[in-house]
Every structure is written in structure tokens, then in C-alpha cells.
Amino acid sequence: MADVSVCIVNWNTREHLRECLASLRQNCAELGVEVIVVDNASDDGSAEMVMTEYPDVRLLALEENVGYAAGNNLALREAKGRYRLLLNPDIVLKPGAIEALVSFLDDHPKAGAVAPRLRLRDGSVQLTCRSFPDPDVVLHEALGLSRLFPRSKRFGKYRMSWWDYDDARTVDQPMASALMLRQAAVEQVGLFDEGFPIFFNDVDLCRRLWDAGWEIWFTPAAEMIHEGGASTRQVWRQMIRESHLGLMRYYRKHYRGRTCPVCYGAAMAVLHVGLWARLLAYGLTGRR
């Protein structure tokens, strides 16, 4: 059985995927690693590139785009490793990254998942760990307090912008751009909820892991380079809408009936207003 199954969902990011697979090939020689690529009906030659240049990679070339959650579920069902690394195609591994994640899970049996430190192309640390989007978080984000006071643990709670990412710690929900899962934890809580096709499926999964008694960790001992948004920026207006719809569905699933009705109603109202405000701003300026 493989130590690690690397699960990559790709849509029209051929050159990023090529670089990602090259970094996997260069850095996984000492580990038992299987790589599974789910191609969501790309029209840029991604699937052909994988077949030609990486015949050892298991390719699931789909005829339609089933979304991020369903694509990952296909890969997770095929995976054989005791650990499963969810990896975006615009990630490049640094030496020792996968080994560090494996060692961390080996040493922390209560950890259901662990995330590495991601750096952008310019070397800056990407803020990839967040708190759960509780009603106070929605209010602080809507009022702009998180941007006015990013070093405040109260107002910078959601993006954890007060933290320098230099120490290992438990976190509510790291981005699934690069996230190693323990198979036993996945078996207990289940796969991604496909009702979240693009966004907040990872937040929902992390919530279910914590609710089941598993811990989720971040470690700076593993580092990777992340381009960020290689697929989503191709259809950014649609992604704005999908992001808000995902968050509203997350609220209905995890907060309705479980939190103060006034807080829940206020948060949902803010989310509806925020969706239309962002769409209007994008339409007027064309800026993300």
C-alpha cells in the first residue's frame, strides 16, 4: 500500500499541472506515492499532457466538469494510501514537504489533517489558515474591521492575520489547496459534501472532522509554492457568486437552529447584501 495518495483536480491549468507533477516526481523518490489526477473536461490539452509525459500517473479524464468536490471524491475513492494529500495543480513542492507532513501525522495520532506553509511566487507567506466563519466573523468582514485591524486577534480572527505562520498549531480550517488527510478520519466523517461544488466544501469537511473529535494542524516544517486561483480566475464573476452561495449553504447546514436566531438572520442578510455588492463592484471596475 502506498504511503501517500496525491489527489489533484485539474481544469484548464495544463502548464501549472505539468510543473506540479514535475515537482512531485523530483521530491517523492523515497516515499511510496501514487498520484491521481482528475481532469474536469479541460480543453487545453491537460489530459493529453498527463498521458504523454506522466504515464505513471493515474488519470481520470472526465467528459464533463463535475466540480471540485465531486472531482476530489472520485480521486479519494480510488486512493490506496494511508494518507491522502489534496493538492491543487498550481502547487509546486519544495524538497521534503511530503515527508514532513507524513512525519507530522505519524507523530500526532489525533490529527485528522495537516496543512503545510504555502508561499506565493514572490516568497511571501500566503494566509491559508482561517477560523470558522461564525457570525462575529461575518460582521467584522462586512464592516471592514478585519482590514483596519489585521493584527487584532478579535478583528483579524477569520484570516488569522495576526499570526506569522512560523509555528505549528491547531487551526479551524486550512485551505484544501494543500491538505494531507488521515484515511481513518476520512472514513469516519465521509467525503466532501458535493452540495458545495466549488467553495466551502473544505470548510465543511474541517467542521465535520473537528465535530468528530479529530484535530487539524498547520506545520511550517513543510513548504510549498502556490500560484493561487489558476482555475478560478478564468471565470471570476461566476466564482464570486459561487463563493457566497457556498457560504450561505454552509450557514444553513451548520448554524441554522444551532445558534442565536437573531445572529443567524443578521449574518445571512449581510451575506446576501455582500453578494450583490461584490458583483456590482466587479461589474463596474472589473477588479477582483
N, C-alpha and C positions, 0 to 999 in steps of 0.2 A: 504494500500500500504506500502511496506517495505521502511524503511528509506534508506537502502543501499543494493544494489545487488553486491555481490562479485563475480567476473568473473575470473576463473582460467583455463588456458590452460595447460594441462599436457602431457608430453611424456616421459615415462620410468623413472620417478623420484618418485617411489612409497613411499619410506621412507621419502623423503622430503615432499611430499604431505601429508602424514599421520601427520607429525609434524606441518605442516601449518594448516591443518584442526583442529587439537587439539588446537592450539593457538587461532583460530577463535572461537571455542566452549567455551574456557575459558574466552575470553575477550569481547564477544558480547552479554552477557545475558541481558543488559539493553537497547539494541537497537533492532529495528526491522530489522533484517538482513536475507537475503536469499543468499545462496551460490550455485553457478552454476559451475560445473566442466565439462569442455570439454576435454575428453581423446582422444588424437590423435593416436588411434590404438596402444597403448602401449602393449608390450609383457612381461612386468614384473609383471603383476597382479595388476596394479594400479586400474583399473576399478572394479575388484572384491573386492579389499580392501575398496573402497568407498562404494560399495553396502552393504558390510557386516558390516563395522564399523561406517559408517556415513549415515544411511538410510534417514536422514532428508535433505541431500544434493541432489540437483537436478543434476543428472549425464547424460551427453550426450556422450555416448560411441560410437566413430566413428569406422568404419571398415577400413578407410584409413587415413593417416596423411595428413591433408589439410593445414598444416602450422599454424603459429602463428596468422597472420592477420585474416584469414578465421575462425580460431577457436574462436578468440575473438568476431568476428562479430556474430557468432552463439549464443554465450552467451549474447551479448548485445541485440540481437533481442528478446531473451527470458526474459530479465531482466525487473523487475517491479518497482524497487526502484527509488526514485527521484535523488539519486546519485549512480554512478556505480564505484566500486573500481576494477581496473585491478590489479591482483596480481599474481606474479609468484609462482609456487609451492614450490620454495626453500626459501620462506619468512616465518619468524616467527614473529608474532605480539608481541609488548610489551603492557602492560596494558595501556588503554586509547588512543591508537593510532587512532582507527577508530573514536572515539568520537571527538578527536582533529581535524581530517580532516573535519568531518561533521560541527563542530562549525565554522571552518575557512570559509567554503563555505557559511554557513548561514550568517556570518558577512561580507562577501565580494561578493556582488551580481554580480560584474563584472568579477569575477573569473570563468573561464570555467573549470579549473582543478587546483588541488593542489597535491603536492608530499610531502611525509614525508622524514625525515632524515633516511638514511639506514646505518647501521653499519655492518661490516664484523664480522665473528665469533670471531676474536681476539679483538673486540671492537673498531677498527679504523673506521673512517668515510669513507664511500665509496663516491667517486666523481661521483655523479649521475646526476648532472645538467650541461648542456652544452649550448654553443651558437649554432646558426645555422651554418652549415659548409660552410660559404661564401668562395670565392676564396682565401682571405688572410689566412684563417684558413688552407686550404689545403696546401698552400705554407709553412706556419710555421710548420705544422706537417711533411711535406715531408723533410724539411731541418733540422728537429730535434730541432728547436728553442724552441718549447714548453717544451721539456725536459731539455734543457740547462738553460732556464729561466722560471721555472714554476711559480714563484711569480710575474711575469710581467703580467699586465693586457692586454698588447698587444699580447705577445707571448703565454701566458697561457690562452688566450681567450676561446678556444674551450672547454677545460675541466674545466674552471674556477678554476684552481689550485691555484690561488692567494687568494682564499676565504676560510674561515674556517668553513662555513656551520652553523654558530651559530646564524644567524638572518634570519627572514622572508624577502623574497624579490621576485620580479617578475624575472622569468628566461625564456629563449627562449624555451628550451626543456629538461625537466627531463626525465630520463628513465621511460619506462612504466612498469618496474618491480613492482612498486607500485605507482599507479596514480589514484586519485579519480576524476571522471568526472562529471560535471553537466549535467543531462539529456537534459535540454533545449539547451545547447551548442552542444551536440552530434546531436540532432535533426536538428539543423541549418546547421552544416557543413558536416554531414554524418559520416558513419562508417569508419573503416580502409580501405585504398586502398589495395585491395588484389593483386595488381601488385607488392607489396612489401611483399612477403610471410613470410620472417623471420626478416630482418633488415630494418630500416629506415621507417617502417610503422608508428611508433610512432613520428618520426621527422616530417613526412609529416602531420600527424594529428595535431601536435602542430603548424606547419606553418599555416594550414588552420584555426585553432582556432584564432591565432593572426590576420590573414588577415580578419577574420570576426568581429574583434573588441573585442574579449574576452581576458582576461588576464590569464596568467599561473603563478602559485606561488609555492614557496617552503616554508615549515614551519618546524622548528626544534621542534615544540611542539608535533609532532607525530614522534615516532621512531619505527623502525622495524629492525630485523636482516636478513641479506641476505647472503646466501651461495654464489651465483653468478655463472652462467654458468653451472648449474647442467645438463641441457639438451644439450646445445651446445657443451660442451667439449667432448661429446661422438662421435661427428663427426666433429672434429675441422678443418680438412683440407677443408671440404666442407663449413664450416661456414666462413672461410677466404674468399673464393670465393663469397659466398652469400653476405657477408658484403660489399665487393667492388662493386658487381653488383647492390646492393641496393642503394649505394651512387651515382653511375653513373646514375641510373634511376632517383633518386631524383634530380640530377643536370639537367637532360634533362627536367624534369617536371617543375622545379621552376626557373631555371636560363637561359635556352636557350631562346634567344630573349628578355630577360629582364635585361641582364647585359652586360657589355662590351664584345664584341665577342672575343677579344684577351684574356681577363681574363678567359672567359668561356673555350676557346680552351686550354689554358695552364693548367687549373685545370683538365680538362678531360684527358689530356696527362699524367699529374702527377698521376692521379688515375689509368690509365692503367698500367703505369710502376710500381706503387706501388703494384698492384695486383700480378704481376708476380714475383716481388722481394720478397714479403711475402711468396708466395707459394714455391719459390726456397729455401728461408731460412728455412721454416718449413720442407721441404723435406730433407735438409742437416742436420739439427740439431734435428728435432722432437720437438722443443720448440715452445710454443705459443708466 
